[in-house]
């Protein structure tokens, strides 16, 4: 088992968690957006994670050639838009108000988004800890050469 | 077995192999902490080590199994953060112990070589 491949696994998780945090922050930023280029209010975005084999470089693949690969990374498989109906607020003077005077706001709960942002940040930190541990092991094995 | 390959060296090599395999599984578990449907995977370290020591010349084929008895979340993911972080620290220390012993063994060989010339 190649320890450098383990870094790829943790790296894939760092990428995925960062993307998740980006999506969550754009949800928070657009919590009050009533106007989008597609028309209608902003729709809450969600990431879907999927287990994957780490995409090792061709060198690593050749190097590991005959070895069975046990490690599994993670990728963002899809980014979905929330289909729940928008929130209606009575604001007749708003330029995006409909005939009855209601404005459609995105169905975003800032507390929910903050919780998910924290979850992503903690998961990111945990993967950083895994990277540190693997780095420690690699430098320990380099010590054999000294 | 060449003269360079002492039984201890061979064992330590297997031990380090097993520790790095475990490290890769723990890292996978941590990477997939938020993946729906992911199950915690691990090896039985003691059993695999005994297998490797019983047949030191055979290529090891460790059995990776899913760990049962962990609390499952509604999305069928059962990664326990506490378990993985504890094992992460443990495996790292095990690996470093193995490396230290390996270095010691090499130093012994070097001593045997250098003390021979006078």
Interface residues (C-beta under 8 A of the other chain):
Chain A: X1 X2 X3 X5 X6 X9 X10 X12 X13 X16 X17 X20 X48 X49 X50 X51 X68 X70 X71 X72 X73 X74 X119 X120 X123 X126 X127 X129 X130 X133 X134 X136 X137 X140 X141 X143 X144
Chain B: X16 X17 X19 X20 X21 X23 X24 X25 X26 X27 X28 X30 X31 X32 X33 X34 X35 X36 X38 X41 X61 X64 X81 X84 X85 X88 X89 X91 X92 X95 X96 X99 X102 X103 X106
